[in-house]
Amino acid sequence: MSTESTTGPSPRTTVRRGKNRAEYDQEHIRSILAAGVVAHVGVTTDDGPIVLPMAYGVRGEEILIHGAVANAMMKAGRTLDVCLTMTIVDGLVIARTPFHNSMNYRSVVVRGIATAIDDPADKMAALKVINDHVAPLWDTARAPSESDYRKTLVLSVPLTEASAKVRGEGPIDEDIDMEGPHWAGVVPLTSTWGEPEPAADLRGTPAVPNAVTALAGTIAHQP
Ligand SMILES: Cc1cc2nc3c(=O)[nH]c(=O)nc-3n(C[C@H](O)[C@H](O)[C@H](O)COP(=O)(O)OP(=O)(O)OC[C@H]3O[C@@H](n4cnc5c(N)ncnc54)[C@H](O)[C@@H]3O)c2cc1C
């Protein structure tokens, strides 16, 4: 599938505040999504709005999410108006006054209609994409059972109405504070995967999958 940018921002995904930090290029948005692990998916339900953290995967020009059919969000319908947000915090920005403290970050907001994937082959392929987003284990692990498959709803959200915002700089202080006594700077934040810990009930001596070994020490899920 094409990775060319298909659209610019829509009126509602045009960043107004901090527009110098906005990115709409599909490649850039995809690279941020590739580095993340969890998306927060917001939807309006009969109970009111709910935002749930979820795993996700990116395939072509769609972002894929899945959940139990009984999950509050999935129960809301098979066609949902959603807002999906993914955030990576890269650092704490300490200014000379706390009012100007900030964070360095890469964030993506995707707005659109999520639709259920019903075609069995496509649904299975989508489940693999979501599973393999962090560690490609789908092809070497036990395949899902018929019941796992039936209990899971997979939704596709088009990546066309999306924006990214990126901050990657030091504090922005006021002139009156520049000669003052207060420290200012950035405290970087990096998340890395640790050494794999075998399950307490692991039987025999199965080898640690290469996809798992490869994670240790890497940043987020990037190899
Ligand atoms: C880690 C982190 C912490 C933040 N903390 C604060 C905070 O404490 N207070 C605060 O006011 N803001 C904070 N922000 C910024 C916040 O996400 C919004 O960008 C900002 O508040 C402007 O909101 P708005 O509704 O006025 O944006 P507008 O510019 O009016 O938003 C219009 C459209 O721009 C896009 N957009 C807006 N924000 C983002 C984003 N972050 N990423 C991708 N697309 C976006 C969306 O498509 C949105 O529909 C934080 C951001 C991050 C990533």
The ligand as a Gaussian input file, in Angstrom:
#p B3LYP/6-31G(d) Opt

LIG

0 1
 C        3.163000      14.994000      26.878000
 C        2.323000      16.221000      26.596000
 C        1.917000      17.045000      27.627000
 C        1.127000      18.167000      27.372000
 N        0.706000      18.932000      28.434000
 C       -0.153000      19.950000      28.209000
 C       -0.713000      20.680000      29.290000
 O       -0.448000      20.418000      30.451000
 N       -1.550000      21.705000      29.011000
 C       -1.890000      22.012000      27.732000
 O       -2.678000      22.946000      27.533000
 N       -1.382000      21.334000      26.697000
 C       -0.532000      20.314000      26.897000
 N       -0.028000      19.596000      25.839000
 C       -0.367000      20.041000      24.495000
 C       -1.755000      19.550000      24.118000
 O       -1.651000      18.194000      23.658000
 C       -2.374000      20.375000      22.996000
 O       -1.562000      20.339000      21.849000
 C       -2.553000      21.826000      23.402000
 O       -3.177000      21.923000      24.671000
 C       -3.402000      22.568000      22.404000
 O       -4.740000      22.110000      22.500000
 P       -5.849000      22.784000      21.594000
 O       -7.128000      22.039000      21.772000
 O       -5.848000      24.249000      21.835000
 O       -5.218000      22.445000      20.195000
 P       -5.583000      22.871000      18.778000
 O       -4.332000      23.356000      18.164000
 O       -6.811000      23.720000      18.730000
 O       -5.966000      21.425000      18.207000
 C       -6.497000      21.269000      16.911000
 C       -6.063000      19.939000      16.373000
 O       -4.651000      19.885000      16.407000
 C       -4.224000      18.567000      16.635000
 N       -3.433000      18.488000      17.903000
 C       -3.559000      19.237000      19.010000
 N       -2.689000      18.833000      19.964000
 C       -2.008000      17.811000      19.428000
 C       -0.992000      16.981000      19.911000
 N       -0.465000      17.125000      21.155000
 N       -0.497000      16.022000      19.100000
 C       -0.967000      15.845000      17.842000
 N       -1.942000      16.607000      17.334000
 C       -2.460000      17.578000      18.120000
 C       -5.476000      17.718000      16.767000
 O       -5.758000      17.126000      15.510000
 C       -6.513000      18.708000      17.158000
 O       -7.821000      18.279000      16.800000
 C        0.756000      18.476000      26.056000
 C        1.159000      17.638000      24.998000
 C        1.923000      16.515000      25.271000
 C        2.294000      15.627000      24.128000

